Amino acid sequence: MFIISKEAMHSVMSLREKISNTGKREECLAELENMIRIKESHLARAEWSSCCSNICNLRSQIDNELQMLQNTFEVLKREDSTQAASLLEDYIDSLQKNYSPEPEHW
C-alpha cells in the first residue's frame, strides 16, 4: 500500500465537488491537467528506477491512475460532467483502496 498526502487527497475531493458544476469546467480541466502532469512525472521516475525491478507493481499502478485521470479529462472536455464525475469517483475509490493517509506525526 502506498501513502497519499492530505493535500493530494483534499485536492481530489475538492475536484469531485466542482466537477458537476458546468461553470467550473475550465477550472476542473486545469486541475485535471495538473494532476495528469504530476502522475506522468511519477511514472517517469518509476521507469527510471527500472534497475530495481518493478517493486510493488509501482509502474502499473501509476499508469492505471494516469489512464483514469486522462479518461476523466477527455470526457469532461466533451462536456459530459456526469460521466466525468463517475470516472473521478472510480479514481477516488482506487486511491482509497491502494493508498493510506500520511501519518499524523510526519
N, CA, C and O atoms as a GROMACS GRO file, in nm:
protein
  424
    1MET      N    1   0.085  -0.117   0.000
    1MET     CA    2   0.000   0.000   0.000
    1MET      C    3   0.089   0.124   0.000
    1MET      O    4   0.194   0.127   0.065
    2PHE      N    5   0.046   0.224  -0.073
    2PHE     CA    6   0.119   0.349  -0.085
    2PHE      C    7   0.061   0.451   0.012
    2PHE      O    8  -0.046   0.431   0.070
    3ILE      N    9   0.133   0.561   0.030
    3ILE     CA   10   0.088   0.670   0.118
    3ILE      C   11   0.052   0.790   0.032
    3ILE      O   12   0.123   0.823  -0.063
    4ILE      N   13  -0.058   0.856   0.067
    4ILE     CA   14  -0.101   0.977  -0.004
    4ILE      C   15  -0.105   1.093   0.096
    4ILE      O   16  -0.147   1.076   0.211
    5SER      N   17  -0.061   1.209   0.051
    5SER     CA   18  -0.062   1.325   0.140
    5SER      C   19  -0.205   1.377   0.157
    5SER      O   20  -0.291   1.354   0.073
    6LYS      N   21  -0.226   1.444   0.266
    6LYS     CA   22  -0.357   1.504   0.292
    6LYS      C   23  -0.391   1.606   0.183
    6LYS      O   24  -0.506   1.617   0.140
    7GLU      N   25  -0.290   1.680   0.139
    7GLU     CA   26  -0.312   1.783   0.037
    7GLU      C   27  -0.357   1.721  -0.094
    7GLU      O   28  -0.447   1.772  -0.160
    8ALA      N   29  -0.295   1.610  -0.133
    8ALA     CA   30  -0.331   1.543  -0.257
    8ALA      C   31  -0.474   1.490  -0.250
    8ALA      O   32  -0.551   1.506  -0.346
    9MET      N   33  -0.510   1.429  -0.140
    9MET     CA   34  -0.645   1.376  -0.126
    9MET      C   35  -0.746   1.490  -0.121
    9MET      O   36  -0.854   1.480  -0.179
   10HIS      N   37  -0.712   1.597  -0.051
   10HIS     CA   38  -0.802   1.713  -0.044
   10HIS      C   39  -0.825   1.771  -0.183
   10HIS      O   40  -0.936   1.811  -0.217
   11SER      N   41  -0.721   1.776  -0.263
   11SER     CA   42  -0.732   1.828  -0.399
   11SER      C   43  -0.829   1.746  -0.482
   11SER      O   44  -0.912   1.802  -0.555
   12VAL      N   45  -0.821   1.615  -0.472
   12VAL     CA   46  -0.911   1.527  -0.548
   12VAL      C   47  -1.054   1.542  -0.498
   12VAL      O   48  -1.148   1.547  -0.578
   13MET      N   49  -1.072   1.549  -0.368
   13MET     CA   50  -1.207   1.564  -0.311
   13MET      C   51  -1.268   1.700  -0.349
   13MET      O   52  -1.388   1.710  -0.374
   14SER      N   53  -1.186   1.802  -0.353
   14SER     CA   54  -1.231   1.935  -0.394
   14SER      C   55  -1.276   1.932  -0.540
   14SER      O   56  -1.378   1.991  -0.576
   15LEU      N   57  -1.200   1.863  -0.623
   15LEU     CA   58  -1.236   1.849  -0.764
   15LEU      C   59  -1.368   1.776  -0.777
   15LEU      O   60  -1.451   1.812  -0.861
   16ARG      N   61  -1.389   1.674  -0.697
   16ARG     CA   62  -1.514   1.599  -0.700
   16ARG      C   63  -1.634   1.689  -0.675
   16ARG      O   64  -1.738   1.674  -0.738
   17GLU      N   65  -1.618   1.783  -0.582
   17GLU     CA   66  -1.728   1.875  -0.551
   17GLU      C   67  -1.757   1.972  -0.666
   17GLU      O   68  -1.871   2.016  -0.683
   18LYS      N   69  -1.655   2.006  -0.744
   18LYS     CA   70  -1.671   2.106  -0.850
   18LYS      C   71  -1.704   2.047  -0.986
   18LYS      O   72  -1.756   2.119  -1.072
   19ILE      N   73  -1.677   1.921  -1.008
   19ILE     CA   74  -1.679   1.866  -1.143
   19ILE      C   75  -1.817   1.868  -1.209
   19ILE      O   76  -1.827   1.874  -1.332
   20SER      N   77  -1.922   1.864  -1.131
   20SER     CA   78  -2.057   1.867  -1.188
   20SER      C   79  -2.107   2.008  -1.215
   20SER      O   80  -2.212   2.026  -1.278
   21ASN      N   81  -2.034   2.107  -1.170
   21ASN     CA   82  -2.072   2.246  -1.191
   21ASN      C   83  -2.019   2.292  -1.327
   21ASN      O   84  -1.898   2.311  -1.343
   22THR      N   85  -2.108   2.310  -1.423
   22THR     CA   86  -2.065   2.346  -1.558
   22THR      C   87  -1.991   2.479  -1.562
   22THR      O   88  -1.910   2.501  -1.651
   23GLY      N   89  -2.017   2.566  -1.467
   23GLY     CA   90  -1.947   2.695  -1.461
   23GLY      C   91  -1.802   2.682  -1.420
   23GLY      O   92  -1.723   2.775  -1.437
   24LYS      N   93  -1.766   2.568  -1.366
   24LYS     CA   94  -1.628   2.547  -1.321
   24LYS      C   95  -1.555   2.445  -1.408
   24LYS      O   96  -1.451   2.392  -1.368
   25ARG      N   97  -1.608   2.418  -1.526
   25ARG     CA   98  -1.550   2.316  -1.614
   25ARG      C   99  -1.406   2.348  -1.650
   25ARG      O  100  -1.320   2.259  -1.644
   26GLU      N  101  -1.377   2.472  -1.688
   26GLU     CA  102  -1.239   2.509  -1.725
   26GLU      C  103  -1.144   2.494  -1.607
   26GLU      O  104  -1.031   2.448  -1.623
   27GLU      N  105  -1.189   2.532  -1.490
   27GLU     CA  106  -1.107   2.517  -1.369
   27GLU      C  107  -1.080   2.369  -1.341
   27GLU      O  108  -0.968   2.332  -1.306
   28CYS      N  109  -1.181   2.285  -1.358
   28CYS     CA  110  -1.164   2.141  -1.336
   28CYS      C  111  -1.070   2.080  -1.439
   28CYS      O  112  -0.988   1.996  -1.406
   29LEU      N  113  -1.083   2.123  -1.565
   29LEU     CA  114  -0.993   2.075  -1.668
   29LEU      C  115  -0.848   2.111  -1.635
   29LEU      O  116  -0.757   2.029  -1.653
   30ALA      N  117  -0.826   2.233  -1.586
   30ALA     CA  118  -0.691   2.276  -1.549
   30ALA      C  119  -0.638   2.192  -1.433
   30ALA      O  120  -0.522   2.153  -1.433
   31GLU      N  121  -0.723   2.164  -1.335
   31GLU     CA  122  -0.680   2.081  -1.222
   31GLU      C  123  -0.648   1.939  -1.268
   31GLU      O  124  -0.550   1.880  -1.223
   32LEU      N  125  -0.730   1.884  -1.356
   32LEU     CA  126  -0.703   1.750  -1.408
   32LEU      C  127  -0.573   1.748  -1.488
   32LEU      O  128  -0.496   1.654  -1.477
   33GLU      N  129  -0.549   1.852  -1.568
   33GLU     CA  130  -0.423   1.860  -1.644
   33GLU      C  131  -0.302   1.859  -1.550
   33GLU      O  132  -0.202   1.792  -1.576
   34ASN      N  133  -0.314   1.933  -1.441
   34ASN     CA  134  -0.206   1.938  -1.343
   34ASN      C  135  -0.186   1.800  -1.278
   34ASN      O  136  -0.072   1.756  -1.260
   35MET      N  137  -0.294   1.734  -1.243
   35MET     CA  138  -0.285   1.601  -1.183
   35MET      C  139  -0.223   1.502  -1.281
   35MET      O  140  -0.144   1.416  -1.242
   36ILE      N  141  -0.258   1.515  -1.408
   36ILE     CA  142  -0.201   1.428  -1.512
   36ILE      C  143  -0.050   1.451  -1.524
   36ILE      O  144   0.027   1.355  -1.532
   37ARG      N  145  -0.008   1.577  -1.525
   37ARG     CA  146   0.136   1.607  -1.532
   37ARG      C  147   0.211   1.548  -1.413
   37ARG      O  148   0.321   1.495  -1.429
   38ILE      N  149   0.152   1.557  -1.296
   38ILE     CA  150   0.216   1.501  -1.176
   38ILE      C  151   0.228   1.349  -1.189
   38ILE      O  152   0.334   1.293  -1.160
   39LYS      N  153   0.122   1.283  -1.232
   39LYS     CA  154   0.127   1.136  -1.249
   39LYS      C  155   0.227   1.098  -1.358
   39LYS      O  156   0.296   0.997  -1.344
   40GLU      N  157   0.236   1.176  -1.465
   40GLU     CA  158   0.335   1.148  -1.569
   40GLU      C  159   0.476   1.158  -1.512
   40GLU      O  160   0.563   1.078  -1.546
   41SER      N  161   0.496   1.255  -1.425
   41SER     CA  162   0.626   1.270  -1.360
   41SER      C  163   0.655   1.150  -1.270
   41SER      O  164   0.766   1.097  -1.268
   42HIS      N  165   0.555   1.107  -1.195
   42HIS     CA  166   0.571   0.989  -1.109
   42HIS      C  167   0.602   0.865  -1.192
   42HIS      O  168   0.686   0.784  -1.154
   43LEU      N  169   0.533   0.851  -1.305
   43LEU     CA  170   0.556   0.736  -1.391
   43LEU      C  171   0.697   0.737  -1.448
   43LEU      O  172   0.763   0.633  -1.454
   44ALA      N  173   0.744   0.854  -1.490
   44ALA     CA  174   0.880   0.864  -1.543
   44ALA      C  175   0.981   0.826  -1.437
   44ALA      O  176   1.078   0.756  -1.466
   45ARG      N  177   0.961   0.870  -1.314
   45ARG     CA  178   1.053   0.835  -1.206
   45ARG      C  179   1.050   0.685  -1.178
   45ARG      O  180   1.154   0.624  -1.152
   46ALA      N  181   0.930   0.628  -1.183
   46ALA     CA  182   0.919   0.483  -1.159
   46ALA      C  183   0.990   0.405  -1.269
   46ALA      O  184   1.050   0.301  -1.243
   47GLU      N  185   0.983   0.455  -1.392
   47GLU     CA  186   1.050   0.388  -1.504
   47GLU      C  187   1.201   0.404  -1.496
   47GLU      O  188   1.275   0.313  -1.534
   48TRP      N  189   1.249   0.519  -1.446
   48TRP     CA  190   1.393   0.540  -1.431
   48TRP      C  191   1.453   0.442  -1.332
   48TRP      O  192   1.569   0.404  -1.344
   49SER      N  193   1.374   0.401  -1.237
   49SER     CA  194   1.426   0.309  -1.134
   49SER      C  195   1.409   0.163  -1.175
   49SER      O  196   1.404   0.075  -1.090
   50SER      N  197   1.400   0.139  -1.304
   50SER     CA  198   1.377   0.002  -1.351
   50SER      C  199   1.490  -0.093  -1.312
   50SER      O  200   1.472  -0.215  -1.314
   51CYS      N  201   1.605  -0.038  -1.275
   51CYS     CA  202   1.715  -0.125  -1.232
   51CYS      C  203   1.679  -0.199  -1.104
   51CYS      O  204   1.740  -0.302  -1.072
   52CYS      N  205   1.582  -0.148  -1.031
   52CYS     CA  206   1.539  -0.210  -0.905
   52CYS      C  207   1.416  -0.297  -0.926
   52CYS      O  208   1.350  -0.334  -0.829
   53SER      N  209   1.385  -0.330  -1.048
   53SER     CA  210   1.267  -0.405  -1.089
   53SER      C  211   1.142  -0.324  -1.058
   53SER      O  212   1.150  -0.208  -1.018
   54ASN      N  213   1.029  -0.383  -1.077
   54ASN     CA  214   0.903  -0.312  -1.057
   54ASN      C  215   0.850  -0.341  -0.918
   54ASN      O  216   0.757  -0.421  -0.901
   55ILE      N  217   0.908  -0.278  -0.820
   55ILE     CA  218   0.872  -0.300  -0.681
   55ILE      C  219   0.724  -0.268  -0.660
   55ILE      O  220   0.678  -0.159  -0.692
   56CYS      N  221   0.652  -0.365  -0.607
   56CYS     CA  222   0.509  -0.349  -0.574
   56CYS      C  223   0.426  -0.307  -0.694
   56CYS      O  224   0.322  -0.242  -0.677
   57ASN      N  225   0.467  -0.341  -0.814
   57ASN     CA  226   0.394  -0.303  -0.935
   57ASN      C  227   0.370  -0.152  -0.943
   57ASN      O  228   0.264  -0.107  -0.986
   58LEU      N  229   0.469  -0.078  -0.902
   58LEU     CA  230   0.457   0.068  -0.896
   58LEU      C  231   0.423   0.129  -1.032
   58LEU      O  232   0.333   0.212  -1.041
   59ARG      N  233   0.494   0.088  -1.135
   59ARG     CA  234   0.469   0.146  -1.268
   59ARG      C  235   0.328   0.119  -1.316
   59ARG      O  236   0.261   0.208  -1.366
   60SER      N  237   0.282  -0.004  -1.301
   60SER     CA  238   0.148  -0.037  -1.348
   60SER      C  239   0.041   0.036  -1.267
   60SER      O  240  -0.060   0.077  -1.323
   61GLN      N  241   0.063   0.052  -1.137
   61GLN     CA  242  -0.031   0.126  -1.053
   61GLN      C  243  -0.040   0.271  -1.098
   61GLN      O  244  -0.150   0.324  -1.116
   62ILE      N  245   0.073   0.335  -1.117
   62ILE     CA  246   0.073   0.475  -1.159
   62ILE      C  247   0.014   0.489  -1.299
   62ILE      O  248  -0.060   0.583  -1.326
   63ASP      N  249   0.047   0.396  -1.388
   63ASP     CA  250  -0.008   0.400  -1.523
   63ASP      C  251  -0.160   0.387  -1.521
   63ASP      O  252  -0.228   0.458  -1.596
   64ASN      N  253  -0.213   0.300  -1.439
   64ASN     CA  254  -0.359   0.286  -1.426
   64ASN      C  255  -0.422   0.416  -1.378
   64ASN      O  256  -0.525   0.460  -1.429
   65GLU      N  257  -0.360   0.478  -1.278
   65GLU     CA  258  -0.412   0.605  -1.227
   65GLU      C  259  -0.407   0.713  -1.334
   65GLU      O  260  -0.500   0.792  -1.348
   66LEU      N  261  -0.299   0.716  -1.408
   66LEU     CA  262  -0.283   0.813  -1.516
   66LEU      C  263  -0.392   0.795  -1.620
   66LEU      O  264  -0.452   0.893  -1.666
   67GLN      N  265  -0.419   0.671  -1.658
   67GLN     CA  266  -0.525   0.644  -1.756
   67GLN      C  267  -0.661   0.690  -1.705
   67GLN      O  268  -0.741   0.744  -1.781
   68MET      N  269  -0.687   0.668  -1.577
   68MET     CA  270  -0.815   0.710  -1.520
   68MET      C  271  -0.829   0.863  -1.527
   68MET      O  272  -0.936   0.914  -1.562
   69LEU      N  273  -0.723   0.934  -1.494
   69LEU     CA  274  -0.727   1.080  -1.499
   69LEU      C  275  -0.741   1.130  -1.642
   69LEU      O  276  -0.816   1.224  -1.668
   70GLN      N  277  -0.670   1.068  -1.735
   70GLN     CA  278  -0.680   1.109  -1.876
   70GLN      C  279  -0.820   1.084  -1.930
   70GLN      O  280  -0.873   1.166  -2.005
   71ASN      N  281  -0.880   0.972  -1.894
   71ASN     CA  282  -1.017   0.943  -1.938
   71ASN      C  283  -1.114   1.046  -1.880
   71ASN      O  284  -1.202   1.094  -1.951
   72THR      N  285  -1.097   1.079  -1.754
   72THR     CA  286  -1.183   1.179  -1.691
   72THR      C  287  -1.168   1.313  -1.762
   72THR      O  288  -1.267   1.381  -1.789
   73PHE      N  289  -1.045   1.351  -1.792
   73PHE     CA  290  -1.017   1.477  -1.863
   73PHE      C  291  -1.087   1.479  -1.999
   73PHE      O  292  -1.154   1.577  -2.033
   74GLU      N  293  -1.071   1.373  -2.077
   74GLU     CA  294  -1.129   1.368  -2.211
   74GLU      C  295  -1.281   1.375  -2.207
   74GLU      O  296  -1.343   1.443  -2.289
   75VAL      N  297  -1.342   1.305  -2.114
   75VAL     CA  298  -1.488   1.306  -2.102
   75VAL      C  299  -1.536   1.445  -2.059
   75VAL      O  300  -1.636   1.494  -2.113
   76LEU      N  301  -1.468   1.508  -1.965
   76LEU     CA  302  -1.507   1.642  -1.922
   76LEU      C  303  -1.488   1.743  -2.034
   76LEU      O  304  -1.566   1.837  -2.048
   77LYS      N  305  -1.385   1.724  -2.112
   77LYS     CA  306  -1.359   1.811  -2.226
   77LYS      C  307  -1.475   1.806  -2.327
   77LYS      O  308  -1.506   1.906  -2.392
   78ARG      N  309  -1.538   1.689  -2.338
   78ARG     CA  310  -1.655   1.673  -2.426
   78ARG      C  311  -1.783   1.721  -2.358
   78ARG      O  312  -1.892   1.704  -2.412
   79GLU      N  313  -1.769   1.781  -2.240
   79GLU     CA  314  -1.879   1.841  -2.164
   79GLU      C  315  -1.978   1.740  -2.107
   79GLU      O  316  -2.096   1.772  -2.089
   80ASP      N  317  -1.932   1.620  -2.079
   80ASP     CA  318  -2.016   1.520  -2.013
   80ASP      C  319  -1.975   1.514  -1.865
   80ASP      O  320  -1.902   1.424  -1.823
   81SER      N  321  -2.023   1.611  -1.789
   81SER     CA  322  -1.980   1.621  -1.649
   81SER      C  323  -2.032   1.505  -1.565
   81SER      O  324  -1.968   1.469  -1.466
   82THR      N  325  -2.145   1.447  -1.601
   82THR     CA  326  -2.198   1.333  -1.525
   82THR      C  327  -2.105   1.213  -1.538
   82THR      O  328  -2.071   1.149  -1.438
   83GLN      N  329  -2.063   1.182  -1.660
   83GLN     CA  330  -1.970   1.070  -1.682
   83GLN      C  331  -1.834   1.101  -1.620
   83GLN      O  332  -1.770   1.013  -1.563
   84ALA      N  333  -1.789   1.227  -1.632
   84ALA     CA  334  -1.660   1.265  -1.574
   84ALA      C  335  -1.662   1.248  -1.422
   84ALA      O  336  -1.565   1.201  -1.363
   85ALA      N  337  -1.774   1.286  -1.360
   85ALA     CA  338  -1.787   1.269  -1.214
   85ALA      C  339  -1.782   1.122  -1.176
   85ALA      O  340  -1.724   1.085  -1.074
   86SER      N  341  -1.844   1.037  -1.258
   86SER     CA  342  -1.843   0.893  -1.232
   86SER      C  343  -1.701   0.837  -1.244
   86SER      O  344  -1.658   0.756  -1.161
   87LEU      N  345  -1.628   0.880  -1.347
   87LEU     CA  346  -1.489   0.836  -1.364
   87LEU      C  347  -1.401   0.885  -1.249
   87LEU      O  348  -1.313   0.812  -1.203
   88LEU      N  349  -1.424   1.008  -1.204
   88LEU     CA  350  -1.347   1.060  -1.092
   88LEU      C  351  -1.378   0.981  -0.964
   88LEU      O  352  -1.288   0.959  -0.883
   89GLU      N  353  -1.502   0.939  -0.947
   89GLU     CA  354  -1.537   0.854  -0.832
   89GLU      C  355  -1.460   0.722  -0.837
   89GLU      O  356  -1.414   0.672  -0.734
   90ASP      N  357  -1.447   0.666  -0.957
   90ASP     CA  358  -1.368   0.543  -0.972
   90ASP      C  359  -1.223   0.568  -0.932
   90ASP      O  360  -1.160   0.483  -0.868
   91TYR      N  361  -1.170   0.683  -0.970
   91TYR     CA  362  -1.032   0.720  -0.934
   91TYR      C  363  -1.019   0.732  -0.782
   91TYR      O  364  -0.922   0.684  -0.723
   92ILE      N  365  -1.116   0.798  -0.720
   92ILE     CA  366  -1.113   0.814  -0.574
   92ILE      C  367  -1.122   0.678  -0.505
   92ILE      O  368  -1.050   0.653  -0.408
   93ASP      N  369  -1.208   0.591  -0.555
   93ASP     CA  370  -1.218   0.455  -0.499
   93ASP      C  371  -1.083   0.382  -0.508
   93ASP      O  372  -1.042   0.313  -0.416
   94SER      N  373  -1.016   0.401  -0.621
   94SER     CA  374  -0.885   0.339  -0.641
   94SER      C  375  -0.783   0.394  -0.541
   94SER      O  376  -0.704   0.319  -0.484
   95LEU      N  377  -0.785   0.525  -0.521
   95LEU     CA  378  -0.694   0.586  -0.424
   95LEU      C  379  -0.720   0.531  -0.284
   95LEU      O  380  -0.627   0.496  -0.211
   96GLN      N  381  -0.847   0.523  -0.247
   96GLN     CA  382  -0.882   0.475  -0.113
   96GLN      C  383  -0.845   0.328  -0.095
   96GLN      O  384  -0.813   0.285   0.016
   97LYS      N  385  -0.849   0.253  -0.202
   97LYS     CA  386  -0.814   0.110  -0.196
   97LYS      C  387  -0.662   0.090  -0.188
   97LYS      O  388  -0.614   0.002  -0.116
   98ASN      N  389  -0.586   0.171  -0.261
   98ASN     CA  390  -0.442   0.147  -0.276
   98ASN      C  391  -0.352   0.238  -0.194
   98ASN      O  392  -0.230   0.218  -0.190
   99TYR      N  393  -0.409   0.337  -0.129
   99TYR     CA  394  -0.328   0.432  -0.052
   99TYR      C  395  -0.380   0.441   0.090
   99TYR      O  396  -0.499   0.422   0.117
  100SER      N  397  -0.290   0.471   0.180
  100SER     CA  398  -0.331   0.505   0.315
  100SER      C  399  -0.288   0.650   0.339
  100SER      O  400  -0.191   0.698   0.279
  101PRO      N  401  -0.360   0.721   0.427
  101PRO     CA  402  -0.324   0.861   0.453
  101PRO      C  403  -0.189   0.870   0.521
  101PRO      O  404  -0.148   0.781   0.594
  102GLU      N  405  -0.122   0.983   0.495
  102GLU     CA  406   0.007   1.003   0.560
  102GLU      C  407  -0.014   1.008   0.711
  102GLU      O  408  -0.116   1.059   0.758
  103PRO      N  409   0.080   0.955   0.787
  103PRO     CA  410   0.067   0.956   0.934
  103PRO      C  411   0.065   1.098   0.989
  103PRO      O  412   0.127   1.188   0.933
  104GLU      N  413  -0.007   1.116   1.097
  104GLU     CA  414  -0.018   1.246   1.163
  104GLU      C  415   0.116   1.298   1.214
  104GLU      O  416   0.138   1.419   1.217
  105HIS      N  417   0.203   1.210   1.253
  105HIS     CA  418   0.328   1.251   1.319
  105HIS      C  419   0.437   1.292   1.222
  105HIS      O  420   0.550   1.317   1.266
  106TRP      N  421   0.410   1.300   1.093
  106TRP     CA  422   0.514   1.339   0.997
  106TRP      C  423   0.540   1.484   1.003
  106TRP      O  424   0.624   1.535   0.929
   0.00000   0.00000   0.00000
